[in-house]
Amino acid sequence: MPRTRLCSCWGGQVLPLLLAYVCYLLLGATIFQLLEKQAEAQSRDQFQFEKLRFLENYTCLDQQAVEQFVQVIMEAWVKGVNPKGNSTNPSNWDFGSSFFFAGTVVTTIGYGNLAPSTEAGQVFCVFYALVGIPLNVLFLNHLGTGLHAHLTTLERWEDQPRRSQLLQTLGLALFLALGTLLVLIFPPMVFSHVEGWSFSEGFYFAFITLSTIGFGDYVVGTDPSKHYISVYRSLAAIWILLGLAWLALVLPLGPLLLHRCSQLWLLRLRQGCEAEEARMGHLGKDLQQQETRVTPRTS
């Protein structure tokens, strides 16, 4: 009997979900390949062309010397050193940048553009993440729990007057709108202005960051040609923490707001139907009274 129930659960729930999951991955792989493969080929051809032109202009160099120099550039990039600029570039490990890196560790964003290169730094990063990641999850869970405790007081809203229900729904919608403005709209505008990105690039960076995907193709405060204020990356780290906390609050609010709006809409339809039925009832009574008056009495 348990085995039959297990097979039924696997065939009825797990297997369709697994197939949908695999199909979604295959769909994403296909679309990403169609969108990005040609651009990658063009970039590769452009890079090879630039290397050949460099060798033609500097005949004292050979192919091996250029390849070695490219390898040095790649190793420097992996260690967080931007090849552009010179030795006066700001450090990636000043306090503001280190605070930003610590935030990306505990939030599991991990851009990949910067990582500890010393053995002591790598060992410390492991133990720091072991404690910091659960602490971050605990913090976000407590925010969600506190919100849930507040929402339980709103679950009895059916017993409240319609005006109060409407005000609560408008309050939730206003909270979501202001949070979206302060977390996903205004910060990308600031990043776009400071970093020289377009707004779509800034919005892309904000979403990839707050979703903890963290590709690392866009990272704030890494352009050596720009002069950032000393607390710029620290403020970015604080924005990440606040943004994640806001998402922890918003995730339960989205379905709740949709549920409230649907209930208000159904309530309005029900009241409209009741009013129409009442009007038809009154109309029927009026017609019946008129027929009674018109019909002659028989002696």
Secondary structure, DSSP 8 states (H G I E B T S, - for coil): -HHHHHHHHIIIIIHHHHHHHHHHHHHHHHHHHHHHHHHHHHHHHHHHHHHHHHHHH-TT--HHHHHHHHHHHHHHHHTT--SSS-TTS--TTSHHHHHHHHHHHHTT---SS----SHHHHHHHHHHHHHHHHHHHHHHHHHHHHHHHHHTTTTTGGGS-HHHHHHHHHHHHHHHHHHHIIIIIHHHHHHHHHHT--HHHHHHHHHHHHTT---SSS-TT--TTS---TTHHHHHHHHHHHHHHHHHHHHHHHHHHHHHHHHHHHHHHHHHHHHHHHHHHHHHHHHHHHHHHHS----
